[in-house]
Amino acid sequence: MTDRNQQLFERARKRIPGGVNSPVRAFRSVGGTPPFIAGGKGSRIVDAGGKSYLDYVGSWGPLILGHAHPEVVAAAREAAARGLSFGAPTEIEVDMAELLCRLLPSLDMVRLVSSGTEATMSAIRLARGHTGRDLLVKFEGCYHGHSDSLLVKAGSGLLTFGNPSSGGVPADVARHTLALDYNDAEGVERAFAQHGERIAAVIVEPVAGNMNLVAPRPEFLRGLREQCTRHGSVLIFDEVMTGFRVGPSCAQGLYGIRPDLTTLGKVIGGGMPVAAFGGRREIMEKIAPLGPVYQAGTLSGNPLAVASGLATLRLVQAPGFFAELERKTRALCDDLSAAAAKHGVAFSAQCVGGMFGVYFRAAPPRNFAEVMQCDKDAFNRFFHAMLAAGHYFAPSPFEAGFMSAAHSDADIAETVAAAEAVFGNWQA
């Protein structure tokens, strides 16, 4: 890492906890000094010391078109010239709401907010207000933002109620959350048999991306829909990460499951802070000012951010966009796996749409327990070797990676060649 990055990190740690404004940026999982990014264009970013990297993080998913896409930048610039914020309704908010509802049949109404955490927190409050129940079901390894109800982990048993996994979360709040195993349809059925009349909502990442990429078993998602319907619970798909990232109608379209509420973020802002939650009209009409469930935000629907998101959403609807994105993502995964196999390295990779996961394990994991079986030290070694070679992967073995439309076949070949060199020296 360049001296300039180290200098900035030392300055930052004096005034910013850990030197970063979001924990994974601190490189605590992999060690070392994070690069401070000075700019990006297309598939590449440049750090404060002038080093260039092929970027497979993409601001953790939003930059599906790549960095500084000219049409997105132009939309933001035009909106900024009209004013940065008004705290009053604007036409562009209506445009965004209409587009989201047109693209996702599960959305009758939608409310714009400023972050994924805000969207999921609000959706859960709405589900509880709609059902009059308190109990929330989530899945171990799925992350839905840092609101208190969601910062819990499972205990030793399948139906163990949540214990706080963060300081500052009261145990009394955590006890209203039930944490189950991802991809375990039978466990969900048992939970509903025992607690069904108390369950307000089930929230799930339909494709998990916050314990690395874990693809859902089809029967798992179908089981969630069936149990929620049978027991009058609200099914919430957290598509903050998967929304317009794995397909033109998100994961719910890909797997043919219609949730009651959906949370969106990342891609719908095109790199700017925009998120949303929406769903069935009868539920959404419980939100203030129509109903008793309160939610508000001074900068919700910010015109500058919404303009960037609208430009992005319109571009990704081009015919063939997602097929080409998945082709490139699959090529990266297949070629990395082949390079590792050539040198006898225990490694696997998989993708869903424009998301991918790499694992130092013989086969892709199916749940959190299998994720934890991956060789963390091997990942750290791979990460730093690739970073030194100019390839920026997520700095954690528990985070998904992201492809953009700006990545070329030549970019992918360059990354695979670098990985093969790393694997070729693996035993040294």
C-alpha positions as CSV (number, residue, x, y, z in Angstrom):
1,M,0.0,0.0,0.0
2,T,1.3,3.5,-0.8
3,D,2.5,5.8,1.9
4,R,-0.3,8.3,1.0
5,N,-2.9,5.7,2.0
6,Q,-1.2,5.0,5.3
7,Q,-0.9,8.7,6.0
8,L,-4.6,9.2,5.4
9,F,-5.5,6.2,7.5
10,E,-3.5,7.5,10.4
11,R,-5.1,10.9,10.1
12,A,-8.6,9.3,9.9
13,R,-8.1,7.2,13.0
14,K,-7.6,10.3,15.1
15,R,-11.0,11.7,14.3
16,I,-13.1,8.8,12.9
17,P,-13.7,5.6,15.0
18,G,-11.5,3.0,13.4
19,G,-10.6,5.5,10.7
20,V,-13.7,4.6,8.6
21,N,-17.3,5.5,8.4
22,S,-18.5,1.9,7.9
23,P,-16.7,-1.1,9.7
24,V,-15.8,-3.4,6.8
25,R,-13.8,-0.6,5.1
26,A,-11.3,-0.8,7.9
27,F,-9.8,-4.1,6.6
28,R,-10.1,-5.6,10.1
29,S,-11.1,-9.0,8.6
30,V,-8.1,-9.2,6.3
31,G,-5.6,-6.9,8.0
32,G,-3.5,-4.1,6.5
33,T,-4.2,-0.5,5.4
34,P,-7.3,0.2,3.2
35,P,-6.8,2.2,0.0
36,F,-8.3,5.6,0.1
37,I,-10.1,6.0,-3.2
38,A,-9.5,9.2,-5.1
39,G,-11.7,8.4,-8.1
40,G,-13.1,5.9,-10.5
41,K,-14.1,5.4,-14.1
42,G,-15.7,2.4,-15.7
43,S,-14.4,-0.8,-14.2
44,R,-11.5,0.8,-12.4
45,I,-10.7,2.9,-9.3
46,V,-7.6,4.8,-8.3
47,D,-6.3,5.3,-4.8
48,A,-4.8,8.3,-3.2
49,G,-1.3,7.1,-4.1
50,G,-2.3,6.8,-7.8
51,K,-2.5,3.0,-8.0
52,S,-5.2,1.7,-10.3
53,Y,-7.4,-1.4,-9.5
54,L,-10.0,-3.4,-11.3
55,D,-12.9,-3.0,-9.0
56,Y,-15.2,-5.9,-8.0
57,V,-16.8,-4.1,-5.1
58,G,-18.6,-1.4,-7.0
59,S,-19.5,0.6,-3.8
60,W,-20.9,-2.7,-2.5
61,G,-23.3,-3.2,-5.3
62,P,-24.9,0.1,-6.5
63,L,-22.5,0.7,-9.5
64,I,-24.0,-1.8,-11.9
65,L,-23.0,0.5,-14.8
66,G,-19.5,1.1,-13.5
67,H,-18.0,4.2,-12.0
68,A,-19.0,7.7,-13.3
69,H,-21.3,6.5,-16.1
70,P,-21.7,9.6,-18.2
71,E,-25.5,9.5,-18.3
72,V,-25.8,9.0,-14.6
73,V,-23.4,11.8,-13.9
74,A,-25.3,14.1,-16.3
75,A,-28.6,13.3,-14.6
76,A,-27.1,14.2,-11.2
77,R,-25.5,17.4,-12.5
78,E,-28.7,18.6,-14.1
79,A,-30.7,17.9,-10.9
80,A,-28.1,19.6,-8.8
81,A,-28.4,22.7,-10.9
82,R,-32.1,22.9,-10.0
83,G,-31.4,22.6,-6.3
84,L,-30.0,20.0,-3.9
85,S,-33.0,19.5,-1.6
86,F,-36.4,21.0,-0.9
87,G,-38.1,19.0,1.9
88,A,-41.2,19.1,-0.3
89,P,-42.7,16.8,-3.0
90,T,-41.1,16.8,-6.4
91,E,-42.2,15.3,-9.7
92,I,-39.1,13.1,-9.9
93,E,-40.2,11.2,-6.8
94,V,-43.5,10.3,-8.5
95,D,-41.5,9.2,-11.6
96,M,-39.4,6.9,-9.4
97,A,-42.4,5.4,-7.6
98,E,-44.3,4.8,-10.8
99,L,-41.2,3.1,-12.4
100,L,-40.6,0.8,-9.4
101,C,-44.2,-0.2,-9.3
102,R,-44.2,-0.9,-13.0
103,L,-41.0,-3.0,-12.8
104,L,-42.1,-5.0,-9.7
105,P,-45.7,-6.3,-9.8
106,S,-45.5,-7.0,-6.0
107,L,-45.4,-3.2,-5.4
108,D,-48.7,-1.4,-5.3
109,M,-47.3,1.6,-3.4
110,V,-43.8,2.6,-2.4
111,R,-42.1,5.0,0.0
112,L,-38.7,6.4,-0.7
113,V,-36.1,6.7,2.1
114,S,-32.3,7.3,2.2
115,S,-30.7,4.0,3.3
116,G,-31.2,0.3,3.3
117,T,-31.2,0.2,7.1
118,E,-34.0,2.8,7.1
119,A,-36.0,0.8,4.5
120,T,-35.8,-2.5,6.4
121,M,-36.4,-0.9,9.8
122,S,-39.5,0.8,8.4
123,A,-40.8,-2.3,6.7
124,I,-40.6,-4.3,9.9
125,R,-42.4,-1.6,11.9
126,L,-45.0,-1.6,9.2
127,A,-45.4,-5.4,9.3
128,R,-45.8,-5.3,13.0
129,G,-48.3,-2.4,12.8
130,H,-50.3,-4.3,10.1
131,T,-50.5,-7.6,12.0
132,G,-50.6,-6.4,15.6
133,R,-47.9,-8.9,16.4
134,D,-44.3,-8.5,17.7
135,L,-42.2,-11.6,16.7
136,L,-39.8,-11.2,13.7
137,V,-38.1,-14.2,12.0
138,K,-34.7,-13.6,10.4
139,F,-32.0,-16.0,9.2
140,E,-28.5,-16.4,10.6
141,G,-25.9,-14.8,8.3
142,C,-28.4,-12.4,6.7
143,Y,-27.8,-8.7,7.3
144,H,-30.7,-6.2,7.1
145,G,-29.1,-3.0,8.4
146,H,-28.1,-2.0,11.9
147,S,-31.5,-1.3,13.6
148,D,-31.8,-2.9,17.0
149,S,-34.3,-5.7,16.1
150,L,-31.9,-7.1,13.5
151,L,-28.6,-7.1,15.4
152,V,-29.1,-10.5,16.9
153,K,-27.6,-13.9,16.4
154,A,-29.0,-17.4,16.9
155,G,-28.2,-19.4,20.0
156,S,-27.4,-23.1,20.2
157,G,-30.8,-24.4,19.1
158,L,-32.8,-24.1,16.0
159,L,-35.6,-22.2,17.7
160,T,-33.4,-20.2,20.1
161,F,-34.5,-16.6,20.4
162,G,-32.1,-13.9,19.5
163,N,-29.4,-12.6,21.8
164,P,-27.9,-9.2,21.1
165,S,-24.8,-9.3,18.8
166,S,-24.0,-5.6,19.3
167,G,-23.5,-3.5,22.3
168,G,-26.3,-1.1,22.9
169,V,-29.1,-3.5,21.8
170,P,-31.3,-4.3,24.8
171,A,-32.0,-7.9,25.4
172,D,-35.7,-7.1,25.7
173,V,-35.6,-5.9,22.1
174,A,-33.6,-8.9,20.8
175,R,-36.1,-11.4,22.4
176,H,-38.7,-10.4,19.8
177,T,-36.4,-11.7,17.0
178,L,-36.2,-15.4,16.2
179,A,-33.1,-16.4,14.2
180,L,-33.3,-19.5,12.0
181,D,-30.9,-21.3,9.6
182,Y,-30.9,-20.0,6.0
183,N,-32.1,-22.5,3.4
184,D,-33.7,-24.8,6.1
185,A,-37.4,-25.1,4.9
186,E,-38.1,-27.7,7.6
187,G,-36.9,-25.4,10.3
188,V,-39.1,-22.6,9.1
189,E,-42.1,-25.0,9.1
190,R,-41.3,-26.0,12.7
191,A,-41.0,-22.4,13.8
192,F,-44.4,-21.5,12.4
193,A,-45.9,-24.6,14.0
194,Q,-44.7,-23.4,17.3
195,H,-45.0,-19.6,17.0
196,G,-47.1,-18.9,13.9
197,E,-49.8,-16.9,15.6
198,R,-47.1,-14.5,17.1
199,I,-45.0,-14.0,13.9
200,A,-45.5,-10.6,12.4
201,A,-43.1,-11.0,9.6
202,V,-40.3,-13.0,8.0
203,I,-37.4,-11.0,6.6
204,V,-35.0,-12.6,4.2
205,E,-32.3,-11.8,1.7
206,P,-33.7,-13.9,-1.2
207,V,-30.1,-14.3,-2.3
208,A,-27.9,-13.9,0.8
209,G,-25.0,-11.5,0.1
210,N,-23.8,-10.6,3.6
211,M,-22.3,-13.9,4.6
212,N,-20.7,-14.0,1.1
213,L,-23.0,-15.2,-1.6
214,V,-25.3,-18.0,-0.6
215,A,-27.9,-19.0,-3.2
216,P,-31.4,-20.0,-2.0
217,R,-32.9,-23.4,-2.4
218,P,-36.1,-23.0,-4.4
219,E,-38.1,-24.9,-1.7
220,F,-36.8,-22.6,1.0
221,L,-38.3,-19.4,-0.6
222,R,-41.5,-21.3,-1.6
223,G,-41.8,-22.5,2.0
224,L,-41.5,-18.9,3.3
225,R,-44.3,-17.8,1.1
226,E,-46.5,-20.7,2.0
227,Q,-46.0,-20.4,5.8
228,C,-46.6,-16.6,5.8
229,T,-49.7,-16.9,3.7
230,R,-51.1,-19.7,6.0
231,H,-50.4,-17.9,9.2
232,G,-51.2,-14.3,8.2
233,S,-47.6,-13.1,8.5
234,V,-45.9,-10.6,6.3
235,L,-43.1,-11.9,4.0
236,I,-40.4,-9.2,3.5
237,F,-37.9,-9.7,0.7
238,D,-34.8,-7.6,1.5
239,E,-33.7,-6.8,-2.0
240,V,-31.5,-3.9,-1.0
241,M,-28.6,-5.8,-2.5
242,T,-30.4,-8.1,-5.1
243,G,-32.8,-5.4,-6.4
244,F,-32.1,-4.9,-10.1
245,R,-28.7,-6.6,-9.5
246,V,-29.7,-10.2,-10.2
247,G,-32.3,-9.6,-12.9
248,P,-34.8,-7.0,-14.4
249,S,-37.4,-7.9,-11.8
250,C,-35.0,-8.6,-8.9
251,A,-34.8,-11.9,-7.1
252,Q,-38.6,-12.1,-6.7
253,G,-38.9,-12.2,-10.4
254,L,-36.0,-14.6,-10.8
255,Y,-37.5,-17.1,-8.4
256,G,-41.2,-16.5,-9.0
257,I,-42.0,-15.5,-5.4
258,R,-44.3,-12.6,-4.6
259,P,-43.5,-11.0,-1.2
260,D,-45.8,-8.8,0.7
261,L,-43.2,-6.1,1.2
262,T,-39.9,-5.4,-0.5
263,T,-37.0,-3.3,0.5
264,L,-34.7,-1.8,-2.2
265,G,-31.5,0.2,-2.2
266,K,-28.1,0.3,-3.9
267,V,-28.8,0.0,-7.6
268,I,-32.0,2.2,-7.4
269,G,-29.7,5.1,-6.3
270,G,-27.0,4.5,-8.9
271,G,-24.4,5.3,-6.3
272,M,-26.3,7.9,-4.4
273,P,-28.1,7.4,-1.1
274,V,-31.6,6.2,-2.1
275,A,-33.7,3.3,-0.8
276,A,-37.3,2.3,-0.7
277,F,-39.8,0.0,0.8
278,G,-43.1,-1.0,-0.8
279,G,-45.7,-3.7,-1.3
280,R,-49.4,-4.5,-1.0
281,R,-51.7,-1.4,-0.9
282,E,-53.6,-2.6,2.2
283,I,-50.3,-2.8,4.1
284,M,-48.7,0.4,2.7
285,E,-51.8,2.4,3.6
286,K,-51.0,1.8,7.2
287,I,-48.0,4.2,6.9
288,A,-48.4,7.8,8.1
289,P,-50.0,10.1,7.0
290,L,-52.7,7.5,5.9
291,G,-52.3,5.2,8.9
292,P,-50.9,4.8,12.4
293,V,-47.4,3.5,11.6
294,Y,-45.0,6.5,11.7
295,Q,-42.1,7.0,9.3
296,A,-40.5,10.2,8.1
297,G,-37.2,11.5,6.6
298,T,-36.1,15.0,5.9
299,L,-34.1,14.0,2.8
300,S,-36.3,11.2,1.7
301,G,-36.7,11.3,-2.1
302,N,-33.8,13.7,-2.5
303,P,-34.0,14.9,-6.1
304,L,-30.3,14.7,-6.8
305,A,-30.2,11.1,-5.6
306,V,-33.4,10.0,-7.3
307,A,-32.2,11.5,-10.6
308,S,-29.1,9.3,-10.4
309,G,-31.2,6.3,-9.6
310,L,-33.8,6.9,-12.4
311,A,-31.0,7.2,-15.0
312,T,-29.5,3.9,-13.8
313,L,-32.8,2.0,-13.7
314,R,-33.7,3.1,-17.2
315,L,-30.3,2.0,-18.6
316,V,-30.4,-1.5,-17.0
317,Q,-33.8,-2.2,-18.6
318,A,-32.1,-2.3,-22.0
319,P,-32.8,-5.7,-23.8
320,G,-30.1,-8.2,-23.0
321,F,-28.5,-6.1,-20.2
322,F,-28.8,-8.7,-17.5
323,A,-28.0,-11.7,-19.7
324,E,-24.7,-10.1,-20.6
325,L,-24.0,-9.1,-17.0
326,E,-24.6,-12.7,-15.9
327,R,-22.4,-14.1,-18.7
328,K,-19.5,-12.0,-17.6
329,T,-20.0,-12.8,-13.9
330,R,-20.2,-16.5,-14.6
331,A,-17.1,-16.4,-16.8
332,L,-15.2,-14.8,-13.9
333,C,-16.4,-17.5,-11.5
334,D,-15.8,-20.4,-13.9
335,D,-12.3,-19.2,-14.9
336,L,-11.2,-18.5,-11.3
337,S,-12.4,-22.0,-10.3
338,A,-10.5,-23.6,-13.2
339,A,-7.3,-21.7,-12.3
340,A,-7.5,-22.8,-8.7
341,A,-8.2,-26.4,-9.7
342,K,-5.2,-26.4,-12.1
343,H,-3.0,-25.8,-9.1
344,G,-4.8,-28.0,-6.6
345,V,-6.2,-25.1,-4.4
346,A,-9.4,-25.8,-2.5
347,F,-11.6,-23.1,-4.0
348,S,-15.1,-22.6,-5.5
349,A,-17.1,-19.8,-6.9
350,Q,-20.7,-19.1,-7.9
351,C,-22.9,-16.3,-9.1
352,V,-26.5,-15.1,-9.3
353,G,-26.9,-12.4,-11.9
354,G,-24.3,-9.8,-11.3
355,M,-23.4,-11.0,-7.8
356,F,-20.7,-13.5,-7.1
357,G,-19.0,-15.3,-4.3
358,V,-15.5,-16.8,-4.0
359,Y,-14.8,-19.4,-1.3
360,F,-11.8,-21.3,-0.1
361,R,-13.8,-24.4,0.2
362,A,-14.4,-27.3,-2.2
363,A,-18.1,-26.4,-2.9
364,P,-20.1,-23.2,-2.4
365,P,-21.7,-23.0,1.0
366,R,-25.5,-23.4,1.5
367,N,-25.8,-21.7,4.9
368,F,-24.0,-19.8,7.6
369,A,-22.4,-22.9,9.2
370,E,-20.9,-23.9,5.9
371,V,-19.7,-20.3,5.2
372,M,-17.8,-20.6,8.5
373,Q,-16.0,-23.7,7.2
374,C,-14.3,-21.7,4.5
375,D,-10.5,-21.1,5.0
376,K,-10.3,-17.5,6.2
377,D,-6.5,-17.4,6.2
378,A,-6.5,-18.6,2.6
379,F,-8.9,-15.9,1.6
380,N,-6.8,-13.2,3.3
381,R,-3.7,-14.4,1.4
382,F,-5.6,-14.4,-1.9
383,F,-7.1,-11.0,-1.2
384,H,-3.8,-9.2,-0.4
385,A,-2.0,-10.9,-3.4
386,M,-4.8,-9.8,-5.7
387,L,-4.9,-6.3,-4.2
388,A,-1.1,-5.9,-4.8
389,A,-1.7,-7.0,-8.4
390,G,-4.3,-4.3,-8.9
391,H,-7.6,-6.3,-8.4
392,Y,-9.9,-5.0,-5.7
393,F,-12.2,-7.7,-4.1
394,A,-14.4,-7.2,-1.1
395,P,-12.0,-7.1,2.0
396,S,-13.8,-9.9,3.8
397,P,-14.5,-13.6,3.3
398,F,-18.1,-12.8,4.3
399,E,-19.1,-10.4,1.5
400,A,-20.3,-10.9,-2.0
401,G,-18.6,-9.4,-5.0
402,F,-20.2,-7.4,-7.9
403,M,-19.7,-7.3,-11.6
404,S,-20.6,-4.2,-13.6
405,A,-21.5,-3.6,-17.2
406,A,-18.3,-1.6,-17.6
407,H,-16.1,-4.7,-17.0
408,S,-14.9,-6.1,-20.3
409,D,-13.8,-9.6,-21.2
410,A,-10.2,-8.3,-21.2
411,D,-10.7,-7.1,-17.6
412,I,-11.9,-10.5,-16.6
413,A,-9.0,-12.2,-18.4
414,E,-6.6,-9.9,-16.6
415,T,-8.0,-10.8,-13.2
416,V,-8.0,-14.5,-13.9
417,A,-4.4,-14.3,-15.1
418,A,-3.4,-12.6,-11.9
419,A,-5.3,-15.2,-9.8
420,E,-3.6,-18.0,-11.7
421,A,-0.2,-16.5,-10.8
422,V,-1.3,-16.4,-7.2
423,F,-2.5,-20.0,-7.2
424,G,0.6,-21.1,-9.0
425,N,2.7,-19.9,-6.1
426,W,0.2,-21.2,-3.5
427,Q,2.5,-23.9,-2.1
428,A,5.6,-21.7,-2.0
